Amino acid sequence: MAVSIEQLRNFAQQLGLKFKEVNNESLPSLVIDVPTETPRGIQELTILVKSYDNGEMFEATMVQFLPTELHQESEHKLQFLFYLLHKAWQTKFGTPEVDKDGEVRLLVEIPLVDAQMTLKQFERILKVATKTAVEIAVEGSQILMHGEMPESAGTDGDNRLRQVMVAMIEMVGSADGNVKLKQIADDDEYPEQIRLMARKLLDASSQAPDEL
């Protein structure tokens, strides 16, 4: 077995982390509180970890780092959805998600197969996942409240991508804008990530605002 719930429990104990055991989707899981540096100081963020498929798959899910009510009541759900897509491309690993109830999560799935998880690897996953969750909480809350994309602190390429994102968001909501988005989605000369953005925006714009 690549990793077991007993090993995950042992890792948490070695790192001195508070945790409790729960059953999640009929699988034994650990809910771990991870002390994390945030703009408000050190706070404990919650992460759910488990293994399945005979220990060959490891999963960690960050929860409760951005208020569900903020998403539910926001008038800028489309901008936030697009921000999550961009964030997914930027992160080293992990996929940000939002469900129909407005709950935002960060999912990390790692196939182990014949590899054994180590304490160092486990600690690294927790550190990266919590750091990314803080970034999403800070940047995402600004978008949900004000509808503005955060300024990128990345490379010139990241900044150009952000400019394209903002321009594409502004296309949504009008017949001409949707025509342009479809042209981008179908044009092989655009990078695949830009075409994917266009398709996502077209899908999102076809939904009622309260369904986003």
N, C-alpha and C positions, 0 to 999 in steps of 0.2 A: 504494500500500500504506500503511495507517494506521500500522503499526509492524512492523519486521522484526527478526530475531534480531541482525542487524548493528547496528541502532539500539539495541537493548537492551544489547548488549555495550558500545557506546559510552557509553551512560548510566552503566553500572556503572563504567566506567573514569573518567569525569568525576567521579563521586562518590568515587573512591578506594577502591572496595569490592573485596575479593577474590572471585573467582568462577572457576568451571570450566564447560566446555561438556559436555553429556551429550545422549543421545538418550532422550527420554521419550515412550513410545507412538509411536515412529517420527518424532517431531518434535524438531528441535534445540531445546534448552533451556539455560538457565543456572542453575546452583546458586550462589547468592550468599550470602556471610556478611555479616550486617548487625550492626555493633556497636550494642548496645541496652542501655539502662539497666534493670536488674533489681534486686530486693531484695538480691541478692548482689554488686551492682556492675555494671560494664559487661561484658557477655558477648556473644559472637557467636551470633546466631540464624540458622538456615538457611531460606532462601526459594527456591523454584523458580519461575522465570518463563519464559513462552513466549508465542508468538503463533501463531494458526492461522486458518483460513478466509481465506487470502490476506492475513493481517495485520489483518483486521477484528475479531478477537477477541483480547483480551489476558487472560492468566490468571497469577495469582500464588498459590502454595500454600505456606503456612507448615507446616513439618514438624519433628519431633523436639523440640518444646518441652514436651511432657508425656510422662513415661515410659509406654510401652505396657504394661509389666508392672504398673504401678500400677492401670491400668484392668482388666487381666485378672484380677488377684487381689482386686479390691474387692468388697465385699458391698453396695455402694451405687450400682450401675450405673444404676438407675432414677432416683435423685435427680440423678445426674450428667447423664443424658440430658435431664432436664427443665431443668436449669441451662443446658445448651447451647441449648435452645430460647429460653429467656429472654435469653441473651446475644446470640443472633442478632437479636432485636428491638431490643436496646439499641445495637448497633454501627452506625456510619455506613455501613459497607459490609463485606462479607465474611460467609461462612457457615461456622460451626464444624461439623465432621463427625467421626464416629467410625465406623470400619469394623468388620466382624465379627471382626477380629483384635485389636481394641482400640486401634488406632492413631488418635490424635486429630490432625486437621488443621484449618487455617483456609484456606478457599478464597475468592479474590477473582476475579471474572470481570467484565470491562468491555468492552462492545461499542463499537468505535470507528467502524466503517463509513467515513464520509467525513471523520472528524476525525483529526488527527495528534497522536499522543502527544508530550508535551514532557518535558524533563528535570525540570521542576518538578513535573509531574503524577506522573511515575515515582517521584520522591523522596517525594512525599506518600503514595503508595500503600505504599511500604516502611515509612514511619514509622508509619502507622496500623495496618498489618497486624502489625508487630512489637510495638507497644504492646498491641494486643488479645490477641496470643498470650501476652504476659507476664501479663496479667490472668487469662486462662483457666488458665494454668499455676498461678498462685498460688491463685485461688479454687477451681478445679476439683480441685486436689490435696487441699484441705481436705475437700471433699465426698466424694471417693473414699475418703479415710482415715477420716472421722468421720461422714459422712452428713448433715452440716449445711449448710443453705443459707447463703451469706455474707450479712452485713448489707449492705443497699444504701446507697450514699452518694449516691443520686440524689434525685429530687424525691419529694414526698409521693405522687404517682401511682405512681412506681416502687415505693415502699415498700408501697403497698396491693396492687399487683400481686404483689409477693413474698409477702405474707400469703396471698393467694388461692392462689398456687403451693404454698406449704407445706401449706395445708389440703387441697388437691386430692391432693397426694402421700400424705397420711395416709389418704385414702380407699382407696387401692390396696391390694389384698391381702385384701379381704373382699367377700362377696356384696353386702352393703348398700352398701359403698363404690362398687363397680362400677355398681350401679343408679343411685346419685347422679351418678356421672360421666357415664353415658349420658344422664341427664336434662339435665345441663348441656350436653352435646354437641349435643343435639337442640333446645335451647331458643333460639329466635331473639332473645329479649330479652337474652341475654348477649352481650358484645362478641365479635367473631369470634376474636380472639386467645385468649380464655378458652375458647371452644368448641374451638378447634384444640388447645389444651393438653389438654383432656379427652379428645379423640379419640386423641391421641398416648399418653396414659397408659393408656387402654383397650387400645390395640394393644400397648403394652409389657407390661402386666400379663398378657396372654394368652400371652406367651412364657415359656419356662423361664428361670430366673435366669441360667444360663450362656450363654443366647443373646442377652442384652441387651448 
